[in-house]
Amino acid sequence: MLIDGTDAYTAYKAVVVMGGHNGLLKWPSLKAVETNDWHEYDGIEADLSSPVLDSKEFSVDFYVFGKGSIGLTNLYALVAALRNGSYHAFNFAQVGREAKLRAVSFGDPELYPNGIGVSITFADDFPLNEYEYLAPSSSEPGFYDYLIDETPFTDYGIRIIEGTLKSAINMADVKKNLLRNISIVPGAIYDDPAEDEEPDPNETLVKLSFRDLKLRCYLRAGDLTEFWQNYDALLYDLTQPGARVLTSRLTGRQLSCYYQSCEIEEFLLNPGKVSLIFTITLKVIGDAENAAVLAEEANKDYILAENGKMLEVEFSF
């Protein structure tokens, strides 16, 4: 790892511990989107004309070598370097990532016989900084259980794994009508649209809201170049103007949605294999207008081709 071009181990005897890069891999969240929740319509209306990513804060876990006062001297030198100006250029060579970061806080040190462990929180204020889009290119076999804007997640080297299906079913909550609960009257008085004088027989009277949807993802790549190309491309594609359409051929539904946030579960870097388990949270706006047609088309070959083995998939290492 280099800090402003200086090798962190040579200068401060500092290294990133195993698992310490997880925060670096976490995508920034989307800045708040203006929405309207119309009482007379299902779902919500969101202004997605120009979605933008927020800055992010994350922690990196370091180990600083040195017994006793030597370890403290090395730690103080590392902290002093990070206090010399707000932004610093980091090159996390082990995971093939460069970033311009500023230190936010320093965690309580953990003392060990031969060194000190410390967690440092950084802010990345430049999401997708100077990013030039490269279309995803994966060496993984194709699978068509989940698609985003008609593109299979396997194009990005991603399989949707155990823990997603229940969220994808997305049993929407009922939007609450006018409710009056008067302290001197037993029970409550609830507005029932079916009791209107002239209800529309062609319209569903009870309207639905939608819950957030969590996609638990397993991304695999042959090397770091393929990993970052596909991982960055997915974030870029998810945050383009307009709503995304998530197709779940397991449920036969299409949902209009937009990206909200990401959480990292596990990152593994082995010779010839890079893998990441992470969860993407999507805000569901409502059912896509053409869901029924596309779901019907999907059933013709997809379920038969996979011979019924497309339900939850769990990977082990």
N, C-alpha and C positions, 0 to 999 in steps of 0.2 A: 504494500500500500504506500502510495506517495501522497504527501501533503505539500502543496505548492512546489512540487518537483523534488522534494526531499524524501528519501526513504525513511519511513516511520520507524522501522526497526533499527536502522543504523543510527538515527539521530536520538530517538527516545526509547529504544528497546520495546516498542509497542507493536502489538499485532492484534488483528481482529480474531476473536475466538470463534469456534465452530458454532454456526447458527447466528452469528452476530451480524450477518448481512441481510437478515430477513426484512428489517425495516427499510433498507435501501430499495428492495424490490417492490415494496408496497406502492401501488398507484396512488396519486393524489385523488381526493374526492372532487366531485363536481360542485362548483359554486351553486348556491341556492337558485332554483328556477322559479320564476313567477308562475303561479297556478291559480286556476279558478275551479272551485268544486260546485258545479251547478246542481241545485237540488233536483231539477227535473230531468237530469241525464245520468246515465251510468258513467262511472269512472270520473276522471278529472280532465281538465283542459290545461295543458302546459305550454308555455312559450319556449320553444326549443329552436328559435331562429338563430341564436348565436350562443350555444353552451360553451362555458369556459371552465378550465380546471383551476382548482384552488392550489395554494402552496401546501406543503405537507411538512409535518414534524415526525421524526422517527429517531429511534435510539440505535446506536452501534455499541456493541459490547467489546471492550478492549481488555487485553492482558498486558501489563507492563512488567517486564522482567527486572529483577534486582532485589537482593536481600536487604531488609531493613531500610536504613536511610538512603541507600543507593536506589532502591525502587521508588522511594518518595521523590528523590531528586529527578529521576526520569519522568515521573508523573507530572511534577511541577513544570518541567520543561515542555512537555506536551501541552499542558493547559496554557502556558504562556504563549506558545506558538499559535494556539487557536484564538487567543485574545488579541493578537496583533492584527487588528483590522477585522471587519465584519465577515467578509467572504473569503473562502479559501478553496483552492482547486484540489479536489481529491481524485486520485486514480486508484480505484479498487481493482488492482490488476488480477486478483484471483478470480473475480467474477466478471471481468471484462467490462467494467463500467466506470465512466468518469462523471463527476458532478461538481457543481459550484455550490458550496454549502456554507452556512453560518452556524456557529455553535450557539445553542440556546441555554443549556443547563448541564451541570456535571453531577452525576449521581454519587451517592455515598460509596467510598472505596471499600472493597473487600480485601482483607489482608491474608496473604498466603505465605508459606515458608520461603518461596523463591520469587515472589512478585506480588503485584496488586491488580485486582480486577476492578474495572470501572465502566459504567455505562454513561455515554455522552449523548445528549439529545441534540440533533441537528435540525435545521429547517432548510428545505429545498424550495426556493421561491421561483424556480424557472422550470415548470413542467414542460416536458417534451422540448427542451431548449435546443434550438437549431436542428430540430429533427427533420429529416428528409424521408418521406414515405417510401417504404419498400413493401411490395405486396407479400403476404405471407407465403412461405414455401416450406412445407413440412415433409419429412421422410416417413411419417407415420401413416398407417393404412387408413383409408377413408371410412367414416361411419356417419350415419344420418339420423341419429336420434334427436339431436338438437341443432337448430340452425339459427343464425342471426342474419337478418336481411337476405335470406335464401342461401347463405354461405354456411356450409357445415363447420362446426367448431374444429373438426379434425383438420381443416385447411390450415389452422393455426397450430396444429400439433396437440390439440386439447381434446380430452375425453371428459364428458360430464359424468361424475361419479356419485357414489352412494351419499345420500343426504339431500339430493336435489329434487327427487320426484314429488315428495310431499309438498314442497314449496311451489313446484311447477303446476300442480293441480290448482292451486290458488283459488280456494273457495272464498269468494268475495263476501264481505260483510254487507249487511243491508243498511242503506242510508236512512238515518232516523228522520221521521216526519215530526211535525209539531207535537210536542208532549207537554201536557199540563198536569202538574202534580200539586194539587191544592191541599193545604194543611188541614182543612176542616171537612174534606170530602174523601171517603174511602177510595182506595185504588188510584188510578190515573186516567186521564182523558187523552187518547191518542188519535191523531188525524189519520183516518183511513180513506185513501183516495178512491176506493171502490164505492164509497158512499156518496161520491159526487153526483150531482144531478144528471150530467151527461158524460160519463166516462168514455174514453176512446176504446172501442173493443179491439183495435189492432195494436194497442200499445201496452207494454208491461207496466203495471201501475207502481210496483215496488222497485225502486232504483238501487243499484249496487255501487259500493266503493270497492277498491282493490287493494290488496296487501302487497308489501314489497316481496320480491322474488329473489331468492339466493341460489346462485349457481355455484356448486362446488366443483372446481375444475382441477384436472390433472394434466399438466403440460409436460411433454417430453420432447427432447431434441437431442441430436447427435453431438452437438458442440455448442459453445457459447454464442457463436455468430448466428446460428440458426435460432437459438433460444431468443436472443434479443430482437432479432428481426420479426419473429412471430409475436412475441409478447408486446412489443411497442406498436406493431401494426394493429393488434386487436384494440388496444386503448385508443389509438387514433380513430379507428373505424367506429368504435362505440360512442365517441364524443363529437361526431359530425353533426351538422344542423339537422333538425327533424327527429322524429321518433324512430326508434329501432323496432323491428318486428321479430320477436322471438317465436320460433316454431318448435313446438314439442310434439314430435310424432308419437311419443308414448301416450300422450293425453289427447291427441287429435285437435289441439288448440293452437291458435296464434294470438299472441298478446302484444299490444303496443306498449312500449316501455322506453326508459332512458337510463343510462348509467348513473349510479350514485356514488359507490365507494367500493373498496377492495380490502380484503384482509389476507395476510400471508399465514399459512399453516406450517409448511415444511419445504425447505429448499435443499436439494441434494446435488452435489457436483462430483461425479465419478468419471474415470476415463471412458470416453466414448458415450457418455450419457449425462444429460442435464435434465433434472426433473423438478417440478414445482407443484405443490398442492396449495391452492388459494381459492378464495370465495369472492365472487362478484355479486354485489347487491344492485338490483335493478328496481326502479320505481315503475310499477305497472300503471298505465294510464287507462287501459280498457282492452276489450277484445278488438283485434284487427277486423276491419270490415269484411275481408274476403276469407276469414278463417275457415268457414265450413267448406268452401270449394277446395282450398288447398289441402285441407286435412283429408278430404275424400280422395284426391289425387294421390296423396302420399301413401294411403293404405294399399294401393294397388300392387306396389312392388316392395315397399320397404319392409313391412312386417314379414312377408313371405321370404324375402331375401335373407333376413337375419334369423329366420326359423324360430322366432319367439324369444331370442336370447338378448333382447335389447333392454330389458328391465335393468334395475340398478346394477352398476359395474363397480367393483371395488378392486383397487390395485394394491399390491403389497410389494415391499422392496426386499 
